[in-house]
Amino acid sequence: MKPFGATISVMQWGGQGESQIVVPFTRIENARDAKAFGFLASLIRRWMRASATSIATGLNDSAKLIHDNEFEGQRKVIDVSGNCEDNGGVDLETVQQHANAAGITVTGLAIEAEEKKLAPYYEEHVVSRAESFMESANGFEDFARAIKEKLLRELRPLGS
């Protein structure tokens, strides 16, 4: 199989049973693919108003998506973007431990909107490993800049 840069999927999540894949796994092999994916991602809108913000549910469902997909990568990463703390029924720490055991790195993007001090919460409770990092967006209007910055940082080749 020819090596490629990355495969990326986008899932929106809320409470238990509310996760939905809005972009299936897509190969990104070159700048043209990245630009096309960026355009597709720019068209995404929230498909629902969630009943809760269960970061743990989002992590569980994302880990299952990674486990069940047809691609095998050098790195497995879940990017969690959100605008408030976990308030769902599943224990976030337990889910973090399962993700770590499966070799999945969890990074975060805290959208500082309703909760202005969300970044420290994400740093303490969401990001998971030594290679993890966290980005902040200053409200929803800053999200496009923050996610672009985060993805550029994350998709750099290993060792660069």
N, C-alpha and C positions, 0 to 999 in steps of 0.2 A: 504494500500500500504506500502511495506517495505521501510523504509528510506534509502537514499543513499547519497553519498558524494557530487556529482556535476554532472551537465550535461554541456558539452562544445561543442560549434560549432565554426567553423572557416569560416570567410567570408573575401574575398578580395574585395577591393573597390577602386574606383578612382573618376571619375566624375559622374554626374547624369546618371543613367541607366547602370552603369558599375559594380555594385556589383554582386558578385557571391559566393554562398556557396560552399566551397571546402571540408568541412567536416561537415556533418549534426550533429545535436545534438546527443551526445554520452554520455551514463551514465558512470561515473567513481565511482565505489563502493569500490575499494581496490587497493593495490599497483600493482597488476597484470594488472588491467584495465588501471591504470595510465601509466604504462610502455608501454602497447600496444598503447595507445593514443599518447604517446610521439614518438613512432616509426612512427606511421602514420603521425603525424605532421612533422616529420623530412623529409618526402618524398615530402612535398608540395613545389612547385615551383611557381613563379609568372606566372599567366596564361595570363597576358596581360600587356602592357605598357599603363598606364592610360593617359587619355587626360588632367586630372587635379588631384589635390589633394584636394578633397572636403571632409574634415573631417566631416562636417555637413551631407553630403549625407551618409557617412559610418555610422554615429550615427543614422540617420533616419531609414536606412535599417536594422540596427542591432536591434533597438528598436522594429520595426515591427516583426522581427524574434523572439524576446523574447516574444512579445505579442501573436503571433500566434502559438507558439509551444505547445506541449501536456504536458509539465512538469510545475509543480508549485514549486518554490523554496523559501527558506527563504531570499535569496539575489538574486538580479538581477544586473549583472555587465556587462558592455561593456569595453573590453580592446582595446584601440586604439593604434596601432603601426604605426609610419610613419616617413618619413625622410624630411618633409618640412611643412611649415605652410599651413593652409587652404587657398585655392585659388579658390574654387568653387563658384557657384552662390547662394547657400542657406545660410541664416544667421546662423552662428554657435551659437551665444548666444541664439537665439530663440529655436534652436534644443536642446541646453543644458537645457533650462527651461522646455521644454516638457519632456525630459528624467527624470529630477528631479521630476517633478509632477507625473510621472509614477512610482516613487520609484526605478529608475535605477541609479546605481552608475557608473560613468565613470572614469576609470583609464587610465594612459598613459605610453607609452614606446617611448621615443624620440630617433630616430636613428640619431646620430650626424654624418652625412656624408657630404652632400652638404652644409647644414646650420649648422655651428659649434655651434651656440647659440640657438639651438632648445628647450632645456630643459626648460628655463624660459618661453618660449611661451606656451609649453604644460602645465606647472604649472599654468599659468594665464588663458589660454583659453580652455584647453581640460579637465583636471580633474575637477570634479564637486561638490563633497560633502565633508563633514568633514572626512569621512572614506576613501576618495580617496587618491591615492598616485601616484607617477610618478617614473619610472625607466629610466635610460639612457643606450644606447648602444654606444660604441665608434666605429662607423662605422658598416657596414653590417657584417663584420667578427666577431663582438662581439654580434650579435643579439641572437644566440643560448644561450649563457650564460645569457644574460639579460632577455630573455623571461622565461627561467627556473627559475631564481631568482624571477622574478615577479609572476609567477604562484604559486611557493611554498609559497610565502608570502600571496598571495591572497586566496589560498585554505586551509589555516589553519582553523581549526574549530572556529566557533564564540566564542568569549570570551577567546581565547588562546593568 
